[in-house]
Amino acid sequence: MKYQSQKVAYAYFLVAMALFAIQVLGGLLAGWIYVSPNTLSELVPFNVVRMLHTNALIVWLLLGFFGAAYYLVPEESERELFSVRLAYIQLAILVVGTLGAVVSYLVGIHGGREFLEQPLWVKFGILVAAVIFLVNISMTVLAGRKTAITNILLMGLWLLSLLWIFAFINPDNLSLDKMYWWFVVHLWVEATWELVMAAILGYLMLKMTGVDREVVEKWLYVIVATALFSGILGTGHHFLWIGTPGYWQWVGSIFSTFEVIPFFAMMSFAFVMVWKGRKNHPNKAALLWSLGASTVAFFGAGVWGFLHTLHGVNFYTHGTQITAAHGHLAFYGAYVAMNLAMFSYAMPQLRGRDPYNQVLNMASFWLMTGGMAFMTFVLTFAGTIQTHMQRIVGDYYMDVQDQLGLFYMMRFGAGAAVVLGALLFIYSQLVVRREVIAPGPIATPGE
Amino acid sequence: MSEILTKSRARNVFYGGSLFFVVVFVAMTVHSHRYIVETSTAGMPLTDEVRLGKHVWERASCINCHTLHGEGAYFAPEVGNVMTRWGVLDDPEGAYEMLDGWMQAQPSGIEGRRQMPHFDITEEEMRGLAEFLRWADQTDTQDWPPNDAG
């Protein structure tokens, strides 16, 4: 850690990991309700559990991005943060807002637009926090060295904050509501967040492989160009059946097919950089997470996205368990794993120690990734059966769901592995503090 | 390759190209906005009752169990075409009675069956919700879903 102010990232990562735990536990509970539907049905109904699961995910990923920015921008800009105090105020606002949202959901106060259910005051809190963040980071960057990594990171964070405005716009016309809702949801995860992801990946590659900055930055621009060229019009793959014009079927199909390219490029980029780099960086866990994130993102977002994006296919698969399968692997690979890569890289330095004891962290990678892969496979099978029975044969929804019980049980098992992996990850970051063997007194014979 | 594709060229392509796609996207969005208002959702007026129904739909966070036009959670049936499924798309009174009857019977309490919560909804709100679902059902969604099962 070169700059003192980088330390604020530590607080962000801690809160993010706490929410990560809540998110996966909420997911596990939701998975259990699929297996045993009467669980808590009167006390905390499924819709509330799901809101906690999705909202906790979104907030902790954002906290991870903010923390990552606070960590890497001082190093890139070669100066201290504009204001450490502002960074903590921003975090405090977000924590209060998050806790407020959780309590509101549990007592039944919430909005009804998926993922944007936060009460209005929380939405404003997020807006204020975003503005504080942008001011803080932009002032730091403007006063210091400008690099492609900070350019792209800032552009992603500015644009995603601007798009948040659409969280406040809720037309009475349902189809308009849906169209503008995607301005937040799609243009976050399939456009602006990809810029953030690419910037973080570029930074990690730069630090861990020792490849020339000029090479890393050039390819970063190529990657984010393919992300936005495909992702912006790729929004069309959500405008197929919501009352929007028919031309979106072709625009959406074609451009969202291109959305595979940036994820393939990021995966290739990560592997080529590691092969080309001569540095033997000691933080193997962060390297594993970086390569793993870009690989799983390619499969989850790229391959599983393409699987059901063509409008001729999506006509039958839209809103089935296929979508759930894709959503889980895509979010895990692209954003969860990339955040965990950044945590793995930064935490040892934030805690002022060498990156030793990585075995637990690497084990957590395989446990989580294996669990998510298995979950994706079983949900894909469930979705295939659902698509056939419900959309082709025309059997009723609940009759079809009754046939999928086995898959939901396996999904719960996969989810349990993910939870275990997540808790192991958090443990490996926080609790393991000693060197492998503590240098103590030489063992006395006879003991 | 490295002479043709320099960092500054890559950057300029990124900025220029992104701006181009943003402009195209905004233009298409403007057209889509008008298409939605004037064509695809024009089959039934957007009355105050429909608006009320949408607020009820949101207040209860129905979207986190059900799908509506295929979007939402996948825990409970599609409701974008529920009025067609019930055969009451053109019958406001029948739509209200079906919906009210269904929702008053929840939760079923049947062991091993997914449970829909009980919602405290006034008659006016229930009528609004029924109208909202009828309104959504008449939207031209390019013939989605493939059949009445939703």
Chai-1 contact restraints between the chains, C-beta under 6 A:
chainA,res_idxA,chainB,res_idxB,connection_type,confidence,min_distance_angstrom,max_distance_angstrom,comment,restraint_id
A,P37,B,R113,contact,1.0,0.0,6.0,A-B,restraint_1
A,P37,B,R114,contact,1.0,0.0,6.0,A-B,restraint_2
A,S41,B,Q115,contact,1.0,0.0,6.0,A-B,restraint_3
A,P45,B,P117,contact,1.0,0.0,6.0,A-B,restraint_4
A,F46,B,C65,contact,1.0,0.0,6.0,A-B,restraint_5
A,F46,B,F75,contact,1.0,0.0,6.0,A-B,restraint_6
A,N47,B,S61,contact,1.0,0.0,6.0,A-B,restraint_7
A,N47,B,N64,contact,1.0,0.0,6.0,A-B,restraint_8
A,N47,B,C65,contact,1.0,0.0,6.0,A-B,restraint_9
A,R50,B,N64,contact,1.0,0.0,6.0,A-B,restraint_10
A,R50,B,A73,contact,1.0,0.0,6.0,A-B,restraint_11
A,M51,B,N64,contact,1.0,0.0,6.0,A-B,restraint_12
A,H110,B,S61,contact,1.0,0.0,6.0,A-B,restraint_13
A,G111,B,E58,contact,1.0,0.0,6.0,A-B,restraint_14
A,G112,B,W57,contact,1.0,0.0,6.0,A-B,restraint_15
A,G112,B,E58,contact,1.0,0.0,6.0,A-B,restraint_16
A,G112,B,S61,contact,1.0,0.0,6.0,A-B,restraint_17
A,G112,B,I63,contact,1.0,0.0,6.0,A-B,restraint_18
A,E114,B,I63,contact,1.0,0.0,6.0,A-B,restraint_19
A,E114,B,G72,contact,1.0,0.0,6.0,A-B,restraint_20
A,D172,B,R51,contact,1.0,0.0,6.0,A-B,restraint_21
A,N173,B,T41,contact,1.0,0.0,6.0,A-B,restraint_22
A,L174,B,A136,contact,1.0,0.0,6.0,A-B,restraint_23
A,S175,B,I36,contact,1.0,0.0,6.0,A-B,restraint_24
A,S175,B,T41,contact,1.0,0.0,6.0,A-B,restraint_25
A,S175,B,T139,contact,1.0,0.0,6.0,A-B,restraint_26
A,L176,B,I36,contact,1.0,0.0,6.0,A-B,restraint_27
A,E217,B,K7,contact,1.0,0.0,6.0,A-B,restraint_28
A,K218,B,K7,contact,1.0,0.0,6.0,A-B,restraint_29
A,K218,B,A10,contact,1.0,0.0,6.0,A-B,restraint_30
A,Y221,B,A10,contact,1.0,0.0,6.0,A-B,restraint_31
A,Y221,B,R11,contact,1.0,0.0,6.0,A-B,restraint_32
A,Y221,B,F14,contact,1.0,0.0,6.0,A-B,restraint_33
A,V222,B,A10,contact,1.0,0.0,6.0,A-B,restraint_34
A,V224,B,F14,contact,1.0,0.0,6.0,A-B,restraint_35
A,A225,B,V13,contact,1.0,0.0,6.0,A-B,restraint_36
A,A225,B,F14,contact,1.0,0.0,6.0,A-B,restraint_37
A,A225,B,G17,contact,1.0,0.0,6.0,A-B,restraint_38
A,L228,B,S18,contact,1.0,0.0,6.0,A-B,restraint_39
A,F229,B,G17,contact,1.0,0.0,6.0,A-B,restraint_40
A,F229,B,F21,contact,1.0,0.0,6.0,A-B,restraint_41
A,I232,B,F21,contact,1.0,0.0,6.0,A-B,restraint_42
A,I232,B,F25,contact,1.0,0.0,6.0,A-B,restraint_43
A,L233,B,F21,contact,1.0,0.0,6.0,A-B,restraint_44
A,L233,B,F25,contact,1.0,0.0,6.0,A-B,restraint_45
A,W241,B,H69,contact,1.0,0.0,6.0,A-B,restraint_46
A,W241,B,G70,contact,1.0,0.0,6.0,A-B,restraint_47
A,W241,B,T141,contact,1.0,0.0,6.0,A-B,restraint_48
A,W241,B,Q142,contact,1.0,0.0,6.0,A-B,restraint_49
A,W241,B,W144,contact,1.0,0.0,6.0,A-B,restraint_50
A,I242,B,H69,contact,1.0,0.0,6.0,A-B,restraint_51
A,G243,B,I36,contact,1.0,0.0,6.0,A-B,restraint_52
A,G243,B,S40,contact,1.0,0.0,6.0,A-B,restraint_53
A,G243,B,T41,contact,1.0,0.0,6.0,A-B,restraint_54
A,G243,B,T139,contact,1.0,0.0,6.0,A-B,restraint_55
A,G243,B,T141,contact,1.0,0.0,6.0,A-B,restraint_56
A,T244,B,S32,contact,1.0,0.0,6.0,A-B,restraint_57
A,P245,B,S32,contact,1.0,0.0,6.0,A-B,restraint_58
A,P245,B,Y35,contact,1.0,0.0,6.0,A-B,restraint_59
A,G246,B,Q142,contact,1.0,0.0,6.0,A-B,restraint_60
A,H318,B,G70,contact,1.0,0.0,6.0,A-B,restraint_61
A,G319,B,T67,contact,1.0,0.0,6.0,A-B,restraint_62
A,G319,B,G70,contact,1.0,0.0,6.0,A-B,restraint_63
A,A324,B,Y74,contact,1.0,0.0,6.0,A-B,restraint_64
A,Q390,B,A149,contact,1.0,0.0,6.0,A-B,restraint_65
A,R391,B,P146,contact,1.0,0.0,6.0,A-B,restraint_66
A,G394,B,N147,contact,1.0,0.0,6.0,A-B,restraint_67
A,G394,B,A149,contact,1.0,0.0,6.0,A-B,restraint_68
A,Y396,B,A149,contact,1.0,0.0,6.0,A-B,restraint_69
A,Y397,B,P77,contact,1.0,0.0,6.0,A-B,restraint_70
